Amino acid sequence: MDLNLAFICLLTFVIHLIGTLAYSVRIAGVRTRRIAVSFALFNILVLVSRTSNSFQGPFLAKRVEENLLHPVAHGLVADFRWLLLSATFATVVGAVLIPTFQRLFSRAVMDFQVHRSVPKLLLRMCFRGGLSQIRDSVRVPSSGNVTALRGGRRISGGTIVLNVVAVALWTVGVFAALYAGYLNPELRVTSSSLSSIVNGVATILMFVIIDPQLSVMTDDVVEGRLDEPSFRRTIVWLVGSRLAGTLLAQVLLVPAARLIVFVAEKL
C-alpha cells in the first residue's frame, strides 16, 4: 500500500467512523433530554465527514486516471478492496467507541446548554479538563448489550435487512462507479455520474424507511413509552447491520461496477 492509498483509506475511515458514532448521539440525546442540541452539535463532526468525502473523490479519480495511463499488476480492484476494508474497520472501531463517545457527548451537550457557544465548548474540551473528561468517560462496551439481543428486538427484521442493503449501496456506490470507469474508459464520465443514482437509492432507504423508525423510537424513550435497554438493543442491531453492510459491499463491488458499465452503454 502506497502513501496515496493510505491517505484515501484514512479519509474512508473517518467518514465511516463518524457515521457509526451517529448512533451514540441518539443515546446521548435520550439521556440528556436535549435531542435537538445533540444533533446540532453532532453536525460539527458531520462537517468533518463531508470534508473528508470531498477530498476522497478527487484523490480516487486521480488514482483511476493514473491506473488507466500506467496499469499496475494487481489492478485497481485491490485498491477498492482496501478502501472497503477501511470502512469495515472504522465501523468496528466506532462500535467499540460508542459507550465512551456517548458519555463524552452527553457532557458536551450539558456544557453547551450552560455556555451556549460552540467556540467556548471546544476550548473547554481542549484546555479545561478535556483530557480528564475523556479519561473519566472511557467505557468498554458491555457484553450484556450483545447477549440481550436474544431477548427480542423493537425494530423489524425487514428494517434491519434494508439497513444492510442501504449501507452496502452507500459504501460501494462511488467506488463501483469509479471502477466502472476503469473497466470502460470511454464512458468513465457517464459511469461516475451514475454513482449519484446508487447513493440516491441508499439515501431513500435510510431517510424514508429506516431513520423515521429510529426517530420515533427515540421520542418514545424520551416520553417514557420505551425503556432505554430496549433502545440500546435496537442500536446494537443497527450497528451490527451497518457492519454487515460494509462486508456486503465487498461482494457487490465488481457486480455493481459491471452493472453500471452496462447501464452507461445503454443510455
Backbone as JSON, one array per atom type, in Angstrom:
{
  "sequence": "MDLNLAFICLLTFVIHLIGTLAYSVRIAGVRTRRIAVSFALFNILVLVSRTSNSFQGPFLAKRVEENLLHPVAHGLVADFRWLLLSATFATVVGAVLIPTFQRLFSRAVMDFQVHRSVPKLLLRMCFRGGLSQIRDSVRVPSSGNVTALRGGRRISGGTIVLNVVAVALWTVGVFAALYAGYLNPELRVTSSSLSSIVNGVATILMFVIIDPQLSVMTDDVVEGRLDEPSFRRTIVWLVGSRLAGTLLAQVLLVPAARLIVFVAEKL",
  "N": [[0.85, -1.2, 0.0], [0.68, 2.12, -1.0], [1.56, 5.56, -0.1], [-0.38, 7.37, -0.98], [-2.7, 5.78, -1.31], [-2.98, 4.97, 1.34], [-3.66, 7.39, 2.54], [-6.17, 7.88, 1.36], [-7.53, 5.71, 2.4], [-7.53, 6.48, 5.07], [-9.2, 8.72, 4.97], [-11.58, 7.43, 4.22], [-11.91, 5.87, 6.48], [-12.42, 7.84, 8.45], [-14.85, 8.91, 7.53], [-16.64, 6.72, 7.79], [-16.34, 6.09, 10.47], [-17.43, 8.33, 11.79], [-20.0, 8.11, 10.8], [-20.84, 5.77, 12.09], [-20.65, 6.51, 14.79], [-22.75, 8.22, 14.92], [-24.99, 6.92, 15.85], [-24.63, 6.86, 18.59], [-25.2, 9.44, 19.3], [-27.93, 9.64, 19.45], [-28.41, 8.14, 21.74], [-27.13, 9.76, 23.63], [-28.75, 12.03, 23.34], [-31.17, 11.07, 24.33], [-30.52, 10.53, 27.0], [-29.77, 13.03, 28.0], [-31.99, 14.46, 27.44], [-31.97, 16.36, 25.49], [-32.37, 16.44, 22.58], [-32.46, 17.94, 20.16], [-30.33, 19.75, 20.52], [-28.26, 17.92, 20.69], [-28.14, 16.82, 18.08], [-27.52, 19.15, 16.71], [-24.94, 19.79, 17.66], [-23.6, 17.52, 16.83], [-23.48, 17.96, 14.16], [-21.14, 19.3, 13.71], [-19.18, 17.33, 13.62], [-20.2, 16.03, 11.43], [-19.6, 17.83, 9.44], [-16.85, 17.47, 9.32], [-16.82, 14.87, 8.32], [-18.02, 15.27, 5.8], [-16.17, 16.95, 4.65], [-13.99, 15.23, 4.48], [-15.08, 13.44, 2.67], [-15.27, 15.07, 0.45], [-12.59, 15.43, -0.22], [-11.9, 12.82, -0.73], [-13.09, 11.99, -3.17], [-11.77, 13.43, -5.43], [-9.09, 12.47, -5.06], [-9.43, 9.72, -5.44], [-10.41, 9.69, -8.07], [-8.17, 10.69, -9.42], [-6.43, 8.59, -8.97], [-7.61, 6.55, -10.44], [-7.32, 7.61, -13.02], [-4.51, 7.59, -13.22], [-4.05, 4.84, -13.15], [-5.21, 4.09, -15.51], [-3.47, 5.23, -17.34], [-1.05, 4.09, -16.63], [-1.15, 1.01, -16.16], [-1.25, -1.2, -13.36], [0.1, -4.21, -11.9], [-1.49, -5.54, -9.96], [-3.99, -4.5, -10.34], [-6.76, -2.17, -10.2], [-8.88, -2.94, -8.63], [-7.97, -4.11, -6.29], [-7.19, -1.92, -4.78], [-9.66, -0.75, -4.17], [-10.71, -2.76, -2.62], [-9.13, -2.53, -0.32], [-10.02, -0.03, 0.54], [-12.71, -0.53, 1.14], [-12.31, -2.34, 3.17], [-11.25, -0.6, 5.04], [-13.53, 0.85, 5.64], [-15.05, -1.13, 6.93], [-13.39, -1.67, 9.14], [-13.46, 0.84, 10.39], [-16.14, 0.9, 11.17], [-16.19, -1.14, 13.07], [-14.42, -0.06, 15.0], [-15.84, 2.27, 15.63], [-18.13, 1.13, 16.77], [-17.05, 0.02, 19.1], [-16.29, 2.35, 20.38], [-18.66, 3.64, 20.99], [-19.93, 3.56, 23.69], [-18.1, 5.16, 25.17], [-18.01, 7.52, 23.64], [-20.67, 8.43, 23.7], [-20.94, 9.18, 26.36], [-19.02, 11.22, 26.6], [-20.12, 12.96, 24.73], [-22.58, 13.52, 25.86], [-21.77, 15.04, 28.06], [-20.72, 17.22, 26.69], [-23.04, 18.26, 25.54], [-24.47, 19.1, 27.81], [-22.69, 21.02, 28.79], [-22.78, 22.85, 26.69], [-25.38, 23.67, 26.95], [-25.17, 25.32, 29.1], [-23.17, 27.3, 28.49], [-23.67, 27.97, 25.83], [-22.21, 28.35, 23.45], [-20.34, 27.36, 20.76], [-17.52, 27.75, 20.13], [-16.54, 28.28, 22.78], [-17.18, 25.88, 23.98], [-15.53, 24.09, 22.57], [-13.02, 25.06, 23.33], [-13.08, 24.54, 26.08], [-13.2, 21.76, 26.02], [-10.73, 21.19, 24.97], [-8.79, 22.48, 26.56], [-9.58, 22.92, 29.22], [-9.75, 20.77, 31.37], [-10.39, 18.81, 29.55], [-8.97, 16.45, 28.86], [-9.1, 14.99, 31.23], [-11.84, 14.56, 31.35], [-12.18, 12.9, 29.18], [-10.72, 10.69, 30.06], [-12.26, 9.94, 32.28], [-14.56, 9.19, 31.02], [-14.15, 6.95, 29.54], [-15.25, 3.83, 28.53], [-15.77, 0.33, 28.31], [-17.5, -1.55, 25.87], [-20.49, -3.11, 26.94], [-20.93, -6.53, 27.49], [-23.41, -7.45, 27.99], [-25.19, -6.04, 26.41], [-24.97, -7.3, 24.0], [-25.57, -10.02, 24.51], [-28.16, -9.65, 25.3], [-29.54, -9.43, 22.97], [-30.81, -11.71, 22.3], [-33.14, -11.55, 23.58], [-35.1, -10.51, 21.99], [-36.26, -7.89, 19.7], [-36.96, -4.42, 19.07], [-37.27, -3.44, 16.59], [-38.12, -4.05, 13.23], [-37.32, -7.08, 11.41], [-37.21, -6.73, 8.68], [-36.52, -4.04, 8.43], [-33.93, -4.1, 9.46], [-32.66, -5.65, 7.51], [-32.99, -3.96, 5.29], [-31.41, -1.87, 6.15], [-28.9, -3.02, 6.05], [-28.67, -3.38, 3.28], [-28.89, -0.7, 2.42], [-26.62, 0.53, 3.6], [-24.63, -0.97, 2.36], [-24.97, -0.23, -0.36], [-24.53, 2.53, -0.17], [-21.91, 2.53, 0.72], [-20.48, 1.28, -1.35], [-21.14, 2.67, -3.64], [-19.77, 5.02, -4.88], [-17.23, 3.91, -5.26], [-17.76, 1.69, -6.93], [-18.73, 3.01, -9.19], [-16.49, 4.47, -10.02], [-14.72, 2.38, -10.54], [-16.1, 1.19, -12.58], [-15.72, 3.11, -14.55], [-13.06, 2.63, -14.99], [-13.17, 0.09, -16.08], [-14.45, 0.58, -18.47], [-13.16, 2.91, -20.08], [-13.98, 4.79, -22.01], [-16.48, 5.57, -21.28], [-16.26, 6.69, -18.8], [-16.95, 9.13, -17.56], [-19.73, 9.16, -17.72], [-20.25, 6.84, -16.23], [-19.24, 7.61, -13.73], [-21.07, 9.58, -13.09], [-23.33, 8.09, -12.63], [-23.07, 7.16, -10.07], [-24.43, 8.78, -8.3], [-27.04, 7.94, -8.55], [-27.0, 5.37, -7.45], [-26.2, 6.0, -4.81], [-28.37, 7.58, -4.27], [-30.52, 5.79, -4.09], [-29.74, 4.42, -1.78], [-29.85, 6.54, 0.04], [-32.59, 7.14, 0.02], [-33.63, 4.78, 1.14], [-32.49, 4.97, 3.71], [-33.44, 7.47, 4.78], [-36.16, 7.52, 4.36], [-37.29, 5.13, 5.2], [-35.75, 3.84, 7.29], [-34.53, 5.78, 9.12], [-36.82, 7.36, 10.04], [-38.19, 5.42, 11.64], [-36.33, 4.95, 13.68], [-36.2, 7.49, 14.76], [-38.79, 7.82, 15.8], [-38.69, 5.87, 17.79], [-36.73, 7.02, 19.4], [-38.06, 9.31, 20.36], [-40.07, 7.96, 21.75], [-38.63, 6.84, 23.86], [-37.82, 9.15, 25.25], [-40.31, 10.09, 26.06], [-41.09, 8.11, 27.73], [-42.38, 5.8, 26.86], [-40.93, 3.72, 25.96], [-38.33, 1.68, 27.16], [-34.9, 2.37, 28.08], [-32.97, 0.2, 27.89], [-34.11, -1.42, 25.84], [-33.99, 0.34, 23.74], [-31.22, 0.7, 23.46], [-30.6, -1.87, 22.72], [-31.73, -1.93, 20.21], [-30.05, -0.11, 18.91], [-27.7, -1.6, 18.91], [-28.42, -3.65, 17.16], [-28.68, -2.14, 14.8], [-26.1, -1.13, 14.45], [-24.75, -3.52, 14.11], [-25.95, -4.34, 11.71], [-25.02, -2.35, 10.09], [-22.3, -2.93, 10.01], [-22.46, -5.4, 8.71], [-23.36, -4.47, 6.28], [-21.12, -3.1, 5.24], [-19.49, -5.27, 4.77], [-20.98, -6.66, 2.89], [-20.71, -4.89, 0.83], [-18.2, -5.47, -0.21], [-18.74, -7.76, -1.66], [-20.48, -6.77, -3.55], [-19.02, -5.01, -5.11], [-17.61, -5.56, -7.68], [-19.74, -6.77, -9.29], [-21.59, -4.59, -9.18], [-20.12, -2.58, -10.43], [-19.89, -3.63, -13.01], [-22.58, -3.66, -13.7], [-23.1, -0.93, -13.73], [-21.49, -0.19, -15.87], [-22.89, -1.51, -17.9], [-25.37, -0.16, -17.84], [-24.48, 2.42, -18.47], [-23.62, 2.01, -21.08], [-26.04, 1.53, -22.33], [-27.46, 3.86, -22.15]],
  "CA": [[0.0, 0.0, 0.0], [1.47, 3.34, -1.07], [1.13, 6.65, 0.78], [-1.62, 7.94, -1.5], [-3.79, 4.88, -0.96], [-3.13, 5.02, 2.79], [-4.38, 8.62, 2.86], [-7.57, 7.7, 0.98], [-8.08, 4.79, 3.4], [-7.75, 7.27, 6.27], [-10.41, 9.51, 4.73], [-12.69, 6.5, 4.29], [-12.05, 5.5, 7.89], [-13.05, 8.97, 9.16], [-16.24, 9.0, 7.08], [-17.46, 5.64, 8.35], [-16.29, 6.19, 11.92], [-18.42, 9.33, 12.2], [-21.31, 7.55, 10.5], [-21.18, 4.81, 13.14], [-20.83, 7.24, 16.05], [-24.02, 8.94, 14.88], [-25.96, 6.2, 16.67], [-24.45, 7.22, 20.0], [-25.79, 10.75, 19.51], [-29.31, 9.42, 19.88], [-28.37, 7.72, 23.15], [-26.82, 10.96, 24.4], [-29.93, 12.89, 23.33], [-32.16, 10.49, 25.23], [-30.08, 10.66, 28.4], [-29.74, 14.44, 28.4], [-33.28, 15.05, 27.07], [-31.64, 17.51, 24.63], [-32.18, 15.79, 21.29], [-32.17, 18.95, 19.13], [-28.97, 20.24, 20.76], [-27.35, 16.82, 20.36], [-27.96, 16.75, 16.63], [-26.85, 20.38, 16.26], [-23.52, 19.67, 17.96], [-23.02, 16.46, 16.01], [-23.27, 18.49, 12.82], [-19.72, 19.69, 13.61], [-18.48, 16.14, 13.14], [-20.71, 15.77, 10.08], [-18.8, 18.69, 8.55], [-15.56, 16.78, 9.14], [-17.07, 13.74, 7.44], [-18.27, 15.75, 4.44], [-14.9, 17.45, 4.13], [-13.22, 14.04, 4.1], [-15.71, 12.92, 1.47], [-14.93, 15.98, -0.65], [-11.21, 15.14, -0.62], [-11.79, 11.43, -1.18], [-13.47, 11.88, -4.58], [-10.68, 13.79, -6.36], [-7.94, 11.57, -4.91], [-9.78, 8.45, -6.07], [-10.48, 9.91, -9.52], [-6.79, 10.8, -9.9], [-5.83, 7.25, -8.93], [-8.16, 5.83, -11.58], [-6.67, 8.15, -14.22], [-3.13, 7.11, -13.26], [-4.07, 3.42, -13.48], [-5.51, 3.98, -16.94], [-2.26, 5.59, -18.09], [0.03, 3.15, -16.29], [-1.77, -0.12, -15.46], [-0.4, -1.92, -12.41], [-0.1, -5.65, -11.98], [-2.56, -6.04, -9.09], [-5.28, -3.97, -10.77], [-7.38, -1.16, -9.34], [-9.86, -3.53, -7.73], [-7.33, -4.34, -4.99], [-7.24, -0.66, -4.03], [-11.01, -0.59, -3.64], [-10.86, -3.74, -1.53], [-8.54, -1.91, 0.86], [-10.9, 1.06, 0.99], [-13.88, -1.14, 1.77], [-11.84, -2.9, 4.44], [-11.14, 0.54, 5.94], [-14.9, 1.15, 6.08], [-15.42, -2.15, 7.91], [-12.6, -1.45, 10.35], [-13.99, 2.05, 11.03], [-17.4, 0.54, 11.81], [-15.86, -1.89, 14.29], [-13.87, 0.89, 15.98], [-16.94, 3.12, 16.06], [-18.99, 0.35, 17.68], [-16.34, -0.08, 20.39], [-16.21, 3.68, 20.99], [-19.98, 4.22, 21.27], [-20.16, 3.87, 25.11], [-17.25, 6.29, 25.57], [-18.39, 8.73, 22.9], [-21.96, 8.97, 24.14], [-20.73, 9.85, 27.65], [-18.36, 12.49, 26.3], [-21.04, 13.82, 24.0], [-23.58, 13.98, 26.83], [-21.16, 16.14, 28.81], [-20.63, 18.37, 25.79], [-24.39, 18.81, 25.4], [-24.82, 19.82, 29.03], [-21.84, 22.22, 28.83], [-23.3, 23.79, 25.71], [-26.62, 24.2, 27.5], [-24.8, 26.38, 30.06], [-22.39, 28.39, 27.88], [-24.34, 28.31, 24.57], [-21.22, 28.83, 22.48], [-19.53, 26.26, 20.26], [-16.08, 28.02, 20.39], [-16.24, 28.07, 24.2], [-17.26, 24.44, 24.25], [-14.32, 23.46, 22.04], [-11.9, 25.47, 24.18], [-13.19, 23.81, 27.34], [-12.87, 20.36, 25.77], [-9.3, 21.07, 24.63], [-7.84, 23.05, 27.52], [-10.06, 22.98, 30.59], [-10.17, 19.47, 31.89], [-10.87, 17.92, 28.49], [-8.33, 15.14, 28.93], [-9.64, 14.27, 32.39], [-13.18, 14.13, 30.99], [-12.03, 11.73, 28.3], [-10.29, 9.56, 30.9], [-13.39, 9.52, 33.12], [-15.68, 8.71, 30.2], [-13.79, 5.72, 28.82], [-16.0, 2.65, 28.91], [-15.73, -0.8, 27.4], [-18.86, -1.99, 25.58], [-20.99, -4.16, 27.83], [-21.32, -7.78, 26.81], [-24.84, -7.64, 28.22], [-25.94, -5.48, 25.28], [-24.94, -8.28, 22.92], [-26.32, -11.21, 24.93], [-29.57, -9.28, 25.4], [-30.17, -9.49, 21.66], [-31.65, -12.91, 22.24], [-34.42, -11.23, 24.21], [-36.02, -9.88, 21.04], [-35.89, -6.57, 19.23], [-38.08, -3.49, 18.86], [-37.24, -2.98, 15.21], [-38.45, -5.21, 12.41], [-36.24, -7.72, 10.66], [-37.14, -6.11, 7.36], [-35.76, -2.79, 8.55], [-32.53, -4.48, 9.63], [-32.16, -6.07, 6.19], [-32.91, -2.76, 4.46], [-30.26, -1.09, 6.6], [-27.72, -3.7, 5.49], [-28.63, -3.05, 1.85], [-28.64, 0.74, 2.26], [-25.22, 0.8, 3.93], [-23.81, -1.58, 1.31], [-25.05, 0.61, -1.55], [-23.89, 3.82, 0.13], [-20.47, 2.3, 0.85], [-19.85, 0.84, -2.6], [-21.61, 3.45, -4.76], [-18.73, 5.8, -5.56], [-16.15, 3.0, -5.65], [-18.2, 0.9, -8.09], [-18.83, 3.9, -10.35], [-15.13, 4.77, -10.49], [-14.17, 1.16, -11.11], [-16.78, 1.03, -13.87], [-15.0, 3.97, -15.48], [-11.8, 1.96, -15.3], [-13.48, -1.04, -16.96], [-14.79, 1.13, -19.79], [-12.66, 4.29, -20.0], [-14.67, 5.69, -22.92], [-17.72, 6.02, -20.64], [-15.98, 6.88, -17.37], [-17.68, 10.28, -17.04], [-21.11, 8.69, -17.53], [-20.25, 5.89, -15.11], [-19.06, 8.36, -12.49], [-22.32, 10.28, -12.81], [-24.33, 7.12, -12.17], [-22.9, 6.9, -8.64], [-25.45, 9.53, -7.58], [-28.27, 7.14, -8.55], [-26.79, 4.31, -6.46], [-26.26, 6.63, -3.5], [-29.73, 8.08, -4.07], [-31.33, 4.67, -3.6], [-29.34, 4.2, -0.38], [-30.36, 7.66, 0.83], [-34.04, 6.97, 0.15], [-33.86, 3.73, 2.13], [-32.11, 5.44, 5.03], [-34.18, 8.61, 5.29], [-37.6, 7.35, 4.22], [-37.75, 3.92, 5.89], [-35.0, 3.47, 8.5], [-34.38, 6.88, 10.07], [-38.07, 7.71, 10.74], [-38.48, 4.46, 12.7], [-35.41, 5.19, 14.8], [-36.59, 8.76, 15.37], [-39.98, 7.56, 16.61], [-38.25, 5.15, 18.98], [-36.02, 7.99, 20.25], [-39.09, 10.09, 21.04], [-40.76, 7.07, 22.69], [-37.81, 6.71, 25.06], [-37.9, 10.42, 25.96], [-41.64, 10.22, 26.63], [-41.31, 7.02, 28.68], [-43.13, 4.68, 26.3], [-39.95, 2.68, 25.66], [-37.23, 1.73, 28.12], [-33.59, 2.57, 27.47], [-32.31, -1.05, 27.45], [-34.65, -1.84, 24.54], [-33.47, 1.28, 22.74], [-29.81, 0.36, 23.24], [-30.58, -3.13, 21.97], [-32.0, -1.56, 18.81], [-28.82, 0.49, 18.39], [-26.75, -2.69, 18.66], [-28.87, -4.29, 15.92], [-28.4, -1.26, 13.66], [-24.65, -1.1, 14.27], [-24.4, -4.81, 13.52], [-26.37, -4.36, 10.31], [-24.1, -1.45, 9.37], [-21.09, -3.71, 9.78], [-22.78, -6.37, 7.67], [-23.46, -3.73, 5.03], [-19.77, -2.84, 4.7], [-18.98, -6.56, 4.27], [-21.72, -6.93, 1.65], [-20.16, -4.01, -0.21], [-17.09, -6.19, -0.85], [-19.34, -8.7, -2.62], [-21.18, -6.02, -4.6], [-18.14, -4.09, -5.82], [-17.42, -5.89, -9.11], [-21.04, -6.82, -10.0], [-22.17, -3.26, -9.3], [-19.35, -1.86, -11.45], [-20.28, -4.15, -14.33], [-23.93, -3.2, -13.96], [-23.01, 0.49, -14.09], [-20.98, -0.16, -17.25], [-23.98, -1.92, -18.77], [-26.33, 0.94, -17.9], [-23.84, 3.52, -19.18], [-23.6, 1.68, -22.51], [-27.39, 1.52, -22.85], [-28.05, 5.19, -22.1]],
  "C": [[0.88, 1.25, 0.0], [0.84, 4.44, -0.21], [-0.19, 7.25, 0.32], [-2.83, 7.08, -1.13], [-4.05, 4.89, 0.54], [-3.91, 6.26, 3.21], [-5.86, 8.5, 2.51], [-8.26, 6.73, 1.95], [-8.39, 5.52, 4.69], [-9.02, 8.11, 6.14], [-11.66, 8.63, 4.81], [-12.98, 6.09, 5.72], [-12.79, 6.6, 8.66], [-14.53, 9.05, 8.81], [-17.11, 7.96, 7.77], [-17.41, 5.61, 9.88], [-17.35, 7.17, 12.41], [-19.83, 8.82, 11.92], [-21.77, 6.55, 11.55], [-21.45, 5.5, 14.46], [-22.14, 8.02, 16.08], [-25.08, 8.24, 15.73], [-25.86, 6.59, 18.14], [-25.04, 8.59, 20.32], [-27.23, 10.62, 19.98], [-29.37, 8.98, 21.34], [-28.09, 8.92, 24.04], [-28.03, 11.9, 24.46], [-31.01, 12.39, 24.27], [-31.78, 10.72, 26.68], [-30.07, 12.1, 28.89], [-31.09, 15.13, 28.19], [-33.06, 16.32, 26.24], [-31.36, 16.98, 23.21], [-31.79, 16.8, 20.21], [-30.74, 19.48, 19.28], [-27.95, 19.17, 20.39], [-27.08, 16.74, 18.87], [-27.24, 17.99, 16.1], [-25.35, 20.3, 16.51], [-22.86, 18.59, 17.1], [-22.77, 16.92, 14.59], [-21.83, 18.98, 12.62], [-18.91, 18.52, 13.08], [-18.94, 15.76, 11.73], [-19.94, 16.61, 9.06], [-17.43, 18.06, 8.29], [-15.72, 15.62, 8.17], [-17.26, 14.2, 5.99], [-17.01, 16.34, 3.82], [-14.02, 16.29, 3.68], [-13.76, 13.44, 2.8], [-15.36, 13.76, 0.25], [-13.51, 15.73, -1.15], [-11.08, 13.75, -1.22], [-12.05, 11.3, -2.68], [-12.35, 12.23, -5.55], [-9.47, 12.87, -6.27], [-8.21, 10.23, -5.59], [-9.8, 8.59, -7.59], [-9.07, 10.0, -10.12], [-6.12, 9.42, -9.94], [-6.34, 6.41, -10.1], [-7.48, 6.29, -12.87], [-5.23, 7.63, -14.34], [-3.07, 5.63, -13.63], [-4.42, 3.19, -14.95], [-4.28, 4.27, -17.79], [-1.14, 4.58, -17.87], [-0.56, 1.99, -15.49], [-0.78, -0.83, -14.55], [-0.8, -3.38, -12.41], [-1.31, -6.12, -11.18], [-3.94, -5.52, -9.49], [-5.87, -3.02, -9.74], [-8.34, -1.77, -8.33], [-9.27, -3.8, -6.35], [-7.35, -3.09, -4.13], [-8.61, -0.47, -3.4], [-11.3, -1.6, -2.53], [-10.29, -3.18, -0.22], [-9.43, -0.81, 1.43], [-12.14, 0.52, 1.68], [-13.51, -1.78, 3.1], [-11.68, -1.79, 5.47], [-12.51, 0.93, 6.49], [-15.36, 0.15, 7.14], [-14.69, -1.94, 9.22], [-13.1, -0.22, 11.12], [-15.29, 1.75, 11.75], [-17.17, -0.22, 13.1], [-15.34, -0.95, 15.38], [-14.96, 1.8, 16.52], [-17.86, 2.41, 17.03], [-18.36, 0.24, 19.07], [-16.35, 1.26, 21.12], [-17.56, 4.27, 21.39], [-20.21, 4.49, 22.76], [-19.36, 5.08, 25.59], [-17.72, 7.57, 24.92], [-19.71, 9.29, 23.4], [-21.85, 9.64, 25.51], [-20.04, 11.2, 27.46], [-19.33, 13.47, 25.64], [-22.14, 14.35, 24.93], [-23.04, 15.14, 27.66], [-21.06, 17.4, 27.96], [-21.98, 19.04, 25.63], [-24.76, 19.63, 26.63], [-23.97, 21.08, 29.19], [-22.36, 23.28, 27.86], [-24.59, 24.43, 26.21], [-26.34, 25.35, 28.46], [-24.16, 27.57, 29.34], [-22.95, 28.85, 26.54], [-23.4, 28.92, 23.54], [-20.35, 27.65, 22.05], [-18.03, 26.53, 20.45], [-15.7, 27.8, 21.85], [-16.25, 26.59, 24.55], [-15.99, 23.74, 23.77], [-13.1, 23.81, 22.88], [-11.91, 24.7, 25.5], [-12.8, 22.34, 27.15], [-11.37, 20.17, 25.54], [-8.37, 21.46, 25.77], [-8.31, 23.0, 28.98], [-10.62, 21.64, 31.04], [-10.66, 18.51, 30.83], [-10.29, 16.53, 28.58], [-8.86, 14.32, 30.11], [-11.05, 13.78, 32.11], [-13.13, 12.9, 30.09], [-11.66, 10.5, 29.13], [-11.45, 9.03, 31.74], [-14.52, 8.9, 32.31], [-15.39, 7.4, 29.5], [-14.56, 4.53, 29.4], [-15.83, 1.56, 27.85], [-17.16, -1.23, 27.12], [-19.28, -3.17, 26.46], [-21.39, -5.39, 27.02], [-22.8, -8.05, 26.96], [-25.68, -7.1, 27.08], [-26.0, -6.45, 24.11], [-25.76, -9.51, 23.29], [-27.81, -10.92, 25.03], [-30.29, -9.31, 24.07], [-31.08, -10.7, 21.52], [-33.03, -12.65, 22.85], [-35.4, -10.55, 23.28], [-35.55, -8.49, 20.67], [-37.13, -5.74, 19.02], [-38.1, -2.91, 17.47], [-37.38, -4.2, 14.31], [-37.23, -5.77, 11.7], [-36.09, -7.14, 9.28], [-36.35, -4.82, 7.37], [-34.28, -3.06, 8.71], [-31.93, -4.86, 8.28], [-32.01, -4.86, 5.27], [-31.73, -1.89, 4.86], [-28.97, -1.7, 6.07], [-27.56, -3.32, 4.02], [-28.28, -1.59, 1.63], [-27.18, 1.08, 2.53], [-24.31, 0.23, 2.86], [-23.8, -0.72, 0.05], [-24.33, 1.93, -1.34], [-22.37, 3.67, 0.2], [-19.81, 2.05, -0.5], [-20.16, 1.76, -3.77], [-20.53, 4.17, -5.55], [-17.62, 4.88, -6.06], [-16.53, 2.21, -6.9], [-18.28, 1.76, -9.34], [-17.45, 4.23, -10.91], [-14.48, 3.54, -11.11], [-14.83, 0.85, -12.45], [-16.12, 1.9, -14.94], [-13.66, 3.39, -15.89], [-12.03, 0.8, -16.27], [-13.82, -0.58, -18.37], [-14.4, 2.61, -19.8], [-13.42, 5.27, -20.9], [-15.95, 6.26, -22.3], [-17.5, 6.34, -19.16], [-16.69, 8.09, -16.78], [-19.14, 9.89, -16.78], [-21.2, 7.75, -16.34], [-20.12, 6.62, -13.78], [-20.34, 9.09, -12.09], [-23.39, 9.35, -12.25], [-24.19, 6.79, -10.69], [-23.96, 7.62, -7.81], [-26.76, 8.77, -7.52], [-28.17, 6.03, -7.5], [-26.89, 4.89, -5.05], [-27.65, 7.17, -3.2], [-30.66, 7.0, -3.56], [-31.03, 4.4, -2.13], [-29.9, 5.3, 0.51], [-31.86, 7.55, 1.05], [-34.35, 5.91, 1.2], [-33.58, 4.22, 3.54], [-33.07, 6.47, 5.59], [-35.69, 8.5, 5.15], [-38.11, 6.17, 5.05], [-37.07, 3.74, 7.25], [-34.98, 4.59, 9.52], [-35.68, 7.29, 10.74], [-38.42, 6.73, 11.87], [-37.61, 4.68, 13.92], [-35.76, 6.49, 15.51], [-37.81, 8.6, 16.26], [-39.6, 6.84, 17.89], [-37.52, 6.08, 19.94], [-37.02, 8.82, 21.03], [-39.84, 9.24, 22.06], [-39.98, 6.91, 23.98], [-37.9, 7.99, 25.9], [-39.24, 10.55, 26.68], [-42.01, 9.07, 27.56], [-42.1, 5.85, 28.15], [-42.24, 3.5, 25.94], [-38.79, 2.81, 26.62], [-35.89, 1.82, 27.39], [-32.89, 1.27, 27.07], [-32.82, -1.54, 26.09], [-34.12, -0.94, 23.42], [-32.01, 0.98, 22.43], [-29.69, -0.94, 22.45], [-30.85, -2.86, 20.48], [-30.76, -0.96, 18.16], [-27.79, -0.59, 18.06], [-27.13, -3.41, 17.36], [-28.5, -3.45, 14.71], [-26.9, -1.17, 13.4], [-24.18, -2.41, 13.64], [-24.78, -4.89, 12.05], [-25.51, -3.42, 9.48], [-22.79, -2.17, 9.06], [-21.31, -4.74, 8.67], [-22.87, -5.7, 6.3], [-22.1, -3.45, 4.41], [-19.14, -4.13, 4.16], [-19.68, -6.93, 2.96], [-21.19, -6.08, 0.51], [-18.98, -4.66, -0.93], [-17.61, -7.12, -1.94], [-19.93, -7.95, -3.81], [-20.26, -5.22, -5.51], [-18.06, -4.38, -7.33], [-18.75, -6.03, -9.84], [-21.67, -5.45, -10.19], [-21.44, -2.45, -10.36], [-19.73, -2.33, -12.85], [-21.7, -3.73, -14.69], [-23.94, -1.73, -14.38], [-22.47, 0.63, -15.5], [-22.1, -0.5, -18.24], [-24.99, -0.79, -18.94], [-25.76, 2.11, -18.7], [-23.82, 3.27, -20.69], [-24.99, 1.77, -23.14], [-28.05, 2.9, -22.85], [-28.0, 5.89, -23.47]]
}
